[in-house]
Amino acid sequence: MLKNLFCDLACKAKLDLGFVVDGSGSVGAGNFQKQLKFLAELANAFEISKQETHVGLVVYDHNPKLEFGFDKFYDKQSVINAINQTQYPSGGTRTGKLHF
């Protein structure tokens, strides 16, 4: 499990953990799912709550899309569910358009 790769101090830190995921067509659906699985495992290693770690997710192809912000979910299972339900957009790539 990924949690074993991190020291207890790092995973108990209070932080905003933002993920930016490539959803362009060149990634492929299988690799997109691998990215999401990694992110779900990573998020699982942190203490997620209103007072502790907050998680946000942006997926981009030719357009960036905020899947959820730091203020959307305050429990680990909700974050993991939202990551796992993220749809693969499979569009073209315009990384330079990532302006928020």
C-alpha positions in Angstrom: 0.0 0.0 0.0 1.2 3.5 -0.8 0.7 4.7 2.7 3.7 2.7 3.8 5.9 4.8 1.5 5.3 8.0 3.5 6.4 8.8 7.0 3.7 9.4 9.6 4.7 13.0 10.0 4.2 13.9 6.4 0.8 12.2 6.2 -0.4 14.0 9.3 0.5 17.4 8.0 -2.2 20.0 7.5 -2.1 21.0 3.9 -4.0 21.7 0.7 -3.2 18.8 -1.7 -4.0 19.7 -5.3 -3.9 17.1 -8.1 -3.6 18.1 -11.8 -4.3 15.1 -14.1 -3.6 14.8 -17.8 -6.8 13.6 -19.4 -5.7 14.1 -23.0 -6.3 11.5 -25.7 -2.7 10.5 -25.8 -2.9 9.2 -22.2 -5.5 6.5 -23.0 -8.3 5.3 -20.8 -6.3 2.6 -19.1 -3.5 5.0 -18.1 -6.0 7.6 -16.9 -7.5 5.0 -14.6 -4.0 4.2 -13.3 -3.5 7.9 -12.5 -6.8 8.0 -10.6 -5.9 4.8 -8.7 -2.5 6.3 -7.6 -4.2 9.5 -6.5 -6.9 7.6 -4.5 -4.1 5.7 -2.7 -2.1 8.9 -2.1 -5.2 10.7 -0.7 -5.9 7.7 1.5 -2.5 8.2 3.2 -3.6 11.7 4.6 -5.9 12.7 7.4 -8.6 14.5 5.4 -11.0 16.8 7.4 -12.1 20.4 7.7 -9.2 21.0 10.2 -6.6 18.9 8.4 -5.7 18.1 4.8 -8.0 19.3 2.0 -7.9 17.8 -1.5 -8.7 19.3 -4.9 -8.6 17.8 -8.4 -8.2 19.4 -11.9 -8.4 17.3 -15.1 -7.2 18.8 -18.3 -7.3 17.9 -22.0 -7.9 20.9 -24.3 -9.7 22.6 -21.5 -9.0 22.4 -17.7 -11.9 21.3 -15.6 -12.1 21.7 -11.8 -13.5 18.3 -10.7 -13.6 19.5 -7.0 -11.9 22.2 -5.0 -10.3 22.2 -1.5 -13.7 23.1 0.1 -15.8 20.4 -1.4 -15.1 17.3 0.6 -14.0 17.0 4.2 -13.7 13.2 4.7 -11.4 10.7 3.1 -14.1 8.4 1.6 -15.8 11.3 -0.2 -12.5 12.4 -1.7 -11.7 8.8 -2.8 -15.1 8.3 -4.3 -14.9 11.6 -6.2 -11.5 10.6 -7.6 -12.7 7.2 -8.6 -15.8 8.7 -10.4 -13.7 11.2 -12.4 -14.5 10.7 -16.1 -11.7 10.5 -18.8 -12.2 13.5 -21.2 -9.9 12.1 -23.9 -9.6 15.4 -25.8 -6.6 17.1 -27.3 -3.8 18.6 -25.2 -3.5 22.3 -24.5 -1.4 22.4 -21.4 -0.6 26.1 -22.0 -4.3 26.9 -21.4 -4.1 25.9 -17.7 -4.8 29.3 -16.4 -7.0 29.4 -13.3 
